[in-house]
Amino acid sequence: GGVVTAQLKNRMMELIQTIMRKDVHMIFAEPVSDLIAPGYSSIISNPMDLSSMQGKVQRGEYTSLKDLKDDADLMCKNCMVYNSDDTIFYKEAVKLQNYISFLFGEKKG
């Protein structure tokens, strides 16, 4: 991994903010707990959410936009694995994943 520039960090934070604005139901804002999603931790081994992604940016854990996109995709995938496809959660995850593909497709870097 290289040095993460302030410019790259700012770009990543902007992308996360953009995804957050799209997540109007706040489904992906915070870590999922077993309290609100029974058995979540036994089904999803590698949880991800937008606030955790912000923390990773701040700590310099992403060295490229691809790293960020991988976690964004993981976040959506987890939601689709845990929820059945007739739920709002699943449908929002599909929408968000399409949006993320569009976002990162437009913003190569």
N, C-alpha and C positions, 0 to 999 in steps of 0.2 A: 504493500500500500504506500501511496505517496503522501505528500503533505496536503491536507485539505485546506484550500484557500478560503478566506473570508467570503470571497465572491461566490465560490461554489456553495458554501453554507447558506448564504443569503438566497441563492437561486433555489436550493432545496427547500428552505423554509417557505419561500413563495409558492412552490409547487404544493407543499402540504397544505398551506392556507387555501389554495385554490381547490384542492380536493375536499377540505373541510367545508367550504362554502357549498359544494355540491351535495354534501352529506347532510341534507336538511333535517333528517330524522335523528341525527346524532348517533347513528348506529355504530359508527366506527371511531367515535371520538376518544373513548377510554377503554382500558383493558376489560375484557369480559370476565365476570366472576361466576363461579358455580351457583351463587345465590340467585342471580337473574337467569342463568342458563344452566340448569341442572346437568351434571356430568360433563360439562364443557372441557374441563382439564383432562379428563380421561379419554376424550375423543380427539381433542386438538393438542398436539404435542408441542407445537411451535406458535404460540399465539402472537398476534400483532395488531396494533391499533395506531391511530394517528398521533396520540400524545406520546406513545412510546417511540414512534418514529421521530418526533421532534426532539426527544431526549437524545436519541442516537445521533442526530445531526449536530446538536450542541456539543456532544462528547467527541465528535469527529470520527464516528464509527463508519460512516459511509464515505468511501473514497471516490465514488462516481455516481452519476445519475442512475446508472444501471442498478447499483446496489439499492438505491432508494426505490426504484420501480419494482425490483424483486420483492421487497417487503410490502409494497402497496398491493402487488398481485397476491402475495401470500395472505394478506389481510382479507381480501375478497374471497380467495379460495377457501380459507377457513370457514367463513360465513356460509359458503355454499355447501361445504361438507357437513357442517353441524345442522343447518336448517333445511327443511324439506322445500322442494321447488315451488310450492304453492304459498309460501310465506312472503310477507313484505320484505323480510330480511334478505332472503335469497334473491328476490327480484331487484332489490336495491343494490345488492352485491354485483349482480350481472351488469346493471346500469353503470355502476361506479367503475367496474373493471373495463368496460368499453370506453368510458370517459378517460380513464388512466392511460389506456393504449393510445387514444387520440392525443392526449396531453403530452405524452413522452415521444410520440411519433413526430409531433410538431416541434418538440424542443429537444433535439439531439444535442449532446454536449459532453 
